[in-house]
Amino acid sequence: MLYVNPAAYSFAPSSAETMDGPAREKAVLREFEQLFIRQLLKEMRKSVPEGELFPKSREQEYFEEIFDDHLAGEIARSGQFGIAKEMQEQIARAAEARKNAAARKPGDGLPLTPERTGLPMRGTAAEIELPRKKQGLPLPAPAGGLPLR
């Protein structure tokens, strides 16, 4: 149940509807983040057992929903949760990829430089681990870690 203040409601379009471009995108993503956080808070509240001394009333449930909605709005506005920012970055990367794909000529092919590279391996895991296990020796330690047993 969502709190609605009829006195504050106007029939004018919302601020996100009157915006355009990046400002509208940012407002919509922030609203999505708020909705997600509110749902998360609601589910977290379900995990807390109700006390038998003070049973939960409808008024208390109503207050908790208003509180969760307000808290979710403040968390979303602060940007600390980061869902809206991450989604905005993903949308920007997808738009850039579409733009690059449209600019590429049919015979160009794919670029050959990988974006991320891993560390080169000196052998397969089986080649490294099995002989050491058979001899009862500890496995080599991962970078910065303790030896595997």
C-alpha positions in Angstrom: 0.0 0.0 0.0 1.5 3.3 -1.1 0.8 6.6 0.7 -1.0 9.1 -1.5 -1.6 12.7 -0.3 -4.7 13.9 -2.2 -4.1 17.5 -1.2 -0.6 17.5 -2.8 -1.8 15.7 -6.0 -2.2 17.8 -9.1 -3.4 16.9 -12.5 -0.4 18.5 -14.1 2.1 16.1 -15.7 4.8 14.9 -13.4 8.3 16.4 -13.5 9.7 13.3 -15.3 7.0 13.8 -18.1 8.0 17.4 -18.7 11.7 16.7 -18.9 13.5 15.4 -21.9 16.8 13.8 -22.7 19.3 12.9 -20.0 17.4 14.7 -17.2 14.3 12.6 -17.9 16.4 9.4 -18.0 18.1 10.2 -14.7 14.7 10.9 -13.0 13.1 7.7 -14.3 16.1 5.7 -13.2 16.0 7.3 -9.8 12.3 6.4 -9.5 13.1 2.8 -10.5 15.8 2.7 -7.8 13.4 4.0 -5.3 10.8 1.4 -6.2 13.4 -1.3 -6.0 14.7 -0.2 -2.6 11.1 0.2 -1.2 10.4 -3.4 -2.3 13.7 -4.5 -0.7 12.8 -2.8 2.6 9.3 -4.4 2.5 10.8 -7.9 2.1 13.4 -7.2 4.8 10.6 -6.1 7.2 8.8 -9.4 6.5 11.8 -11.3 7.8 11.5 -9.8 11.3 9.2 -11.8 13.5 6.2 -10.0 14.9 6.1 -9.5 18.7 3.3 -11.2 20.6 3.3 -8.5 23.3 2.3 -5.7 20.8 0.5 -7.2 17.8 0.9 -5.2 14.6 -2.1 -3.0 13.8 -3.3 -1.6 10.4 -2.1 1.8 11.5 1.4 0.5 12.3 1.6 -1.2 8.9 0.4 2.0 7.2 3.1 4.0 9.0 5.8 1.5 8.2 4.9 1.7 4.5 5.1 5.5 4.5 8.4 5.3 6.4 9.8 2.7 3.9 8.7 4.8 1.0 10.3 7.9 2.4 13.5 6.1 3.4 13.7 4.5 -0.1 13.3 7.9 -1.7 16.1 9.4 0.5 18.4 6.5 -0.3 17.7 6.8 -4.0 18.3 10.5 -3.9 21.6 10.1 -2.2 22.9 7.8 -4.9 24.6 5.5 -2.4 22.8 2.4 -3.5 24.1 2.9 -7.1 21.5 1.0 -9.2 20.4 4.1 -11.1 24.0 5.1 -11.8 25.0 1.6 -13.0 21.9 1.4 -15.2 22.7 4.8 -16.7 26.2 3.7 -17.4 25.0 0.5 -19.1 22.5 2.5 -21.2 25.3 4.8 -22.3 27.6 1.9 -23.2 24.8 0.3 -25.2 24.1 3.6 -27.0 27.8 3.9 -27.8 27.9 0.3 -29.1 24.9 0.9 -31.3 26.5 4.1 -32.6 29.8 2.3 -33.4 27.9 -0.6 -35.0 26.0 1.9 -37.2 29.3 3.7 -38.2 31.1 0.4 -39.1 31.2 -0.5 -42.7 30.1 -3.9 -43.9 33.6 -5.1 -44.7 35.3 -3.8 -41.5 34.8 -6.9 -39.4 35.2 -7.0 -35.6 38.1 -5.2 -33.8 40.9 -7.6 -32.8 42.0 -5.9 -29.6 40.3 -7.5 -26.5 39.0 -5.2 -23.8 40.2 -7.4 -20.9 43.0 -9.9 -20.8 43.7 -12.5 -18.2 47.0 -13.9 -16.9 48.7 -16.5 -19.1 48.5 -20.0 -17.7 51.5 -22.4 -17.8 49.3 -25.5 -18.0 45.8 -26.8 -17.3 44.5 -27.2 -13.7 44.7 -31.0 -14.0 48.4 -30.8 -15.1 49.3 -28.7 -12.1 47.1 -30.3 -9.3 47.0 -34.0 -9.9 50.7 -34.8 -9.7 51.1 -32.7 -6.6 48.1 -34.4 -4.9 49.4 -37.9 -5.8 52.7 -37.1 -4.1 50.9 -35.6 -1.0 52.4 -32.1 -1.6 50.3 -28.9 -1.0 48.9 -27.3 -4.1 50.5 -24.0 -5.2 49.2 -20.9 -3.4 47.0 -18.6 -5.4 48.3 -15.0 -5.8 48.4 -13.5 -2.3 46.7 -16.4 -0.6 47.3 -19.5 1.5 48.3 -22.8 -0.1 45.5 -25.1 -1.2 45.2 -28.5 0.5 
